[in-house]
């Protein structure tokens, strides 16, 4: 039995690691230990995900907590190194693009332990985004690169990665979505917030480019406030976004509902029931495309172009006039229709495990 260390540390990681844990359960040749870095460490970001997604308890918790990118990355590396040195895993498996991903990949590589990157090859081509740096670093260090969409393969080949190190597996986030969808349909979480299906828009904002600049944030809030006069909006707020809005002293109009961060079930439910999603989140671009809900991305780029090519995603940037105009088009029914995305079929984790098995047992 060869042991894998599966690394998770932030909300998107939990959603991605869950189906891989399920697919590995009872595997005859691969065992695993889940390593929780503690990058997101409160109940809303961590423990509830383990319960909802039926993730096994972590075998290791590094408890690194918050800090600057440098401090957090350094803590993760310092605490992860002895874990790898002691356990001597057959491979370290990392997910996505958070600090935990790059930090643990670097530690494993320096200890001559193979790195498997799930969701490899995504690129926004915007190096002002910390996630982009994490993606590039992790892919360079990885021995097996598992891609979720065609752009991932193209990007890696363009960067000189050998084709025999890359496997197309699909999107493990969609595995988790498909797992909870029946529960979401039954619960209809939008009703908890006094909303009707198709009668509201969902907003999320957390990127520094949108929330750290007073002028940009004020303009966006103004546009969203005007939108809410025609279509009620619900805005689950990231803590740093809430703090920035409070600093501005902005008061939302009656149709604009600002709420605390929501659970994974409620997040999927609010996307499913929405008329439109307005977001700067990569994960919501994927989930809304799978659900068929129109998505307006408030960024100038996306690392997930398949959501634009086949999904329901439209890249807007953060121009207030463009936001209002695009929502008007959605309300008028002039929207793009999502098409099925290859390998986003709820079975990506099975292909992830098969690829790792073939890699470790050539």
Steps between C-alpha positions, in 0.01 A plus 500: 500500500644836396404801709399834357495825694198702384547867583206732568495830680241738359132486409554416128740218599240329716254493210767351272652250741168347610424295186862381480474370859180317406660351187804383698298336777566127492748521214711181494835670427467862616444630851486863607538740788324835485718795601310813605737796496258724690527782245125548553444409859156604625188283508332673205801436276607161626310264729162547331651402167626176649148421623308600188740337256563193717876556510694278743664669796848634420783275606724806531405861581775757459287780656688779322223761526499835324784732405656671202575287196864468603426421865228249419706326232803481728297352788349236274842399366656489845222280642449280193865405452526270806170334402639402160837403644339272760226341290694466174188497280498364147371841385365830629172600334413870488189675372433830329694820556504607866814562708478149649529354150821675402660471845445125534606437140829677566565300817422169330715575199802589715456171686492312167137402544284505186237775484159443341314820412122470464367789289831565328560738211240769568628848413352849525825647359475764773798478731359763734275220631671293774312193376671526161844486660393197703376324185819559304729396785301185576485387138874537454559281807244230419573152370137428405273780377126432495306755296134595529442662160663522153673833572700330776652258252576777249662721762724228639618392156573864411709525817709199402346239730537151356173357365560169676473675839152640425164323530159650423267398782223760518389717788481353851304804623213383281516158668422670832229714345328195349522322835311773687264614226207275600526634855511857369195446280310360797598778743464797258736717708393823330171486691694540826588851384147588390585462131318330213665279239606708201403820679835624627869536423792363702806720559844404632808723506836444665781566250736782602451669161131543584493558875830666595465812283245745643410646162444162336303358793278808531421493129418129507278535805320790335434292188386200703275724708330625184467143371329399825219747429404278204619160623549424871858406583647287778865551592669246734803700604856383544626645832756726333234629258264577787777693678572705188132585446467604864802727460327667206183550703283374212138423579324254268159577349195297599543239226861428588536232768846477656549180703773303676700236306277206414551126517596293196143369470360854513760624250403234246133561574525876454674446166242245390208728586648825369406684185863607470828469691736799523836393634879520491534140624649231279307224671164670448577534129530121485203419722261745334599367157420147613167617645417700186464831686626808312828619653642850464865498606615831646861454392682575173613139461431141600723200557201283405430589135287191441233667715487775236540274196237244606364610836280791604781740588550850355814700586403860582779660699390743769362788292173605669323583173587157357364332812166679481468440127579129529246446779240679290572254217455206735172637637380548141577135429786566261744255654743235384409139565750269663604185317634181659872524577704186419595289804299721739282198566534431872763229446819705488626360832487147361728611218728681748546179699552291186769743381678494836485121513650471151768757591604319819470149355646529148 
